[in-house]
Amino acid sequence: MGFKEWIIPRDKQFYNLLERESENVLEGANVFLDMLNNYDDIAVKQDKIKQIEHRGDTIVHDIFEELNKAFITPIDHEDISKLATSFDDVLDYIDGTSIRLVLYEIKKPEENMIKLAEIIVKQANELDLALKGLRNIKNPQEIEKRCIEVNRLENFADDIYKRSVAELFKRQDAIEIMKLKEVYERLEFATDKAEDAANVISDIVVKNS
């Protein structure tokens, strides 16, 4: 590689990788929601989520490999790192929740678990569209609108989480309470990490428009 090629921003490569990661998170969120809505063969469905999570790890590894090699990046080095990490965290919490559903032998997902999973899918979809707008920021208002929606959804998820945990502690079975609380916590953490990703995207728009 010549000096000219080395210093020119490798825009396509970074955007391609980030978009692949975003699409992978969206796929993982949809598979998880399907798992809850069609609650059979959950070990098989959890394994599919694990495969998606592993694919995400590979994409994140590739992003950091590119960051280590790049002299100039299309957006701030730190912002690319934050985006890759926050998207990866969303998928990690989805995977972690699905694992607990299997390990804890949860017989049936609760209605509020499904609602939280639906929120995660909506957030992942908004993030995917917002991220794809970064490649050529022609409509910063539209990107910001999607980021605001992700934040609104997180607030809604926070309310559902609090109500769900409050209801849990009215029950008598302490072990069941602990298991279900952990599932709810990880679902809520996933929505938090989606909000983190939205905040990074919003910051990038401010810096580059």
N, C-alpha and C positions, 0 to 999 in steps of 0.2 A: 504494500500500500504506500503510495506516494504521500508527501507532506500535505499537498492540497487536499487529497481525499481524507486525510487524518483530521484536519482542522475543520472541515465542513460539517455542520450539524447533521447528524444522522437521523433526521426527522422521521422518515418513514419507519425505520426500524423500531424506534421507541414507541411511536403511536401504534404501530402494528401489535407490538407486545402488550402494551397497556390495554388495547381494545380486546385482544385475545383473553387477557386476564378478566376483564369486565364481563365478557360474554360467558366465560367459564363460571364466574360467580353467579350470573343469572341462571345458567343451566343448573347449577347446584341448588339454588333456591327453589327452582321449579320442581326438581326431582324430590326435594325434601317435602314440599307442599303436597305433591302427589302421594308421597309416602304416608302422610298424615290423613289425607282424604281417602286413600285406599289402603287401609291398615291391615294388609296381609303380606306374607312373605317379607316381613320387614328386615330380616337379616340380609336378604338378597338385595333389597333396596338400599340398605345402609352400605353394603359393599360397593354399590354403584356410586354412592355419594363419596365414599373413600377414594375411589378411582378418580373422580372429578377433583377431589382435594389434592391428590398426588399430582395430577396434571397442573393444577394451580401452583403447587410448589416448584414444579419444573419451570413454569413461565416466570415466576418471581426470580428464580435462580438466573434465568437468561437475562432478565432486566438488570440485575445487579452486575452480571458479567459485562453487559454493554456499558453500564455506568462506569465501571472500573477502567474500561478501554477508551471511553470517549473524552476528548479534550473539551469539546463544546457540545452542549445538549440543547434541544429545541425549547425546552422550558427548564427552570432551575433544577439542578441536580438533586437538591434536597426535596423539592416538590415531587419529582419522579419517585424518589425513595419512599416518601410518605404515602403517595398514591398506591404504590405496589404493596406496601405493608398493610395499609388499611383495608384494601380489597381482600388481601390474603387473610386478614383477621376475620372478616365477615364469613368467609368460607370455612375457616377453622372452627368458628362457633356453630355454624350449621352442622358440620361434621361431628363436633363434640356432642351436640344435642341428639343427633341420630344415634350415636353410639350409646348414649345413656338410655334412650328408649329401648334399645335391645338388651343392654346389660341389666337394667333395672326391671326388665320384664313388665314394662308398662302395658297393660292389657288394652287400653283404649286411650287415644289422645283426647284431652279436654278441649272444649269449644274454644277457650281463649288461647290455647296453644295453636290451634288452626288459624285463629285471627292474627296472631303474631307472625306466623309463617306467611300468611297472605301479605302482611305489611312488609316483610323482608323481600318478597317477590316484587312488590310495587317499588320499593326503594332500589332494588337491583336494576329494575327496568329504567327508572329515572336516571340512575347513575350511568348506565350504559349509554343512554341517549346524550346525557350531559358530557360524558367523556369524549364521545365521538365528535362533539362540537368543538373540542379543543384543537383538532387537527388544523382547522382553518377558522379562526374565531370571527365569523361574519355576523353572528347574532348573539352577542354577550348577554342580552336581556333574557333570551330564551334559555340559555345555559343556567343563568342565575335563578330563573323561575323553577327549573328542575331541582336545583340544589335546595331552594327554599321548601319545595314539596318534600324532599327527603327529610329535612329537619322537622317539618310539620308531622310527618308520619312517625318520626322517632318520639315526638311528644305524645302522640296518640298511643304508641306502643308502651311508653312509660306509664301512662294511666292504666292501661290494661294489666300490665305487670303488677302494679301496686294493688289493684283490686283483686287480682288472682291470688297473690300471696296473702293478703288479708283474709280471703275466704279459706285458704288452706289452713290457717291457724285456728279455724273454728272446728276442724276435724279432730278425731280422737287418735287416729293411728299415726304415731310419731315417725315411724319409718317411712310410711307413705308420704307424709308431709315433707320429709327431707329429700326424698327422691324427686317429687314433683317440683319442689322449690328450686332444685338444681337445674331441672329442665327449663323452667321459666327464666331463671337467671341467665342461662346461656342464650336463650332466644332474645332476651332484652339486650344482652351484650352485643349480639349480632346487629341489632338496630342501631346501637351506639356507634359501632365501627362504620356502619354505612353513613351515619351522620359525619363522622370524621372524614371519610372520603369526600363527601359533598363539600365540606369546609375547605379541603385542599383544592378542589376544583374551583370553588368560588374565589379563593385567593389567587389562583393561576389566572383566572379571567381578569381580575383587577390589575394584576401585574402586566398583562399582555394585551390589553385593549384600550 
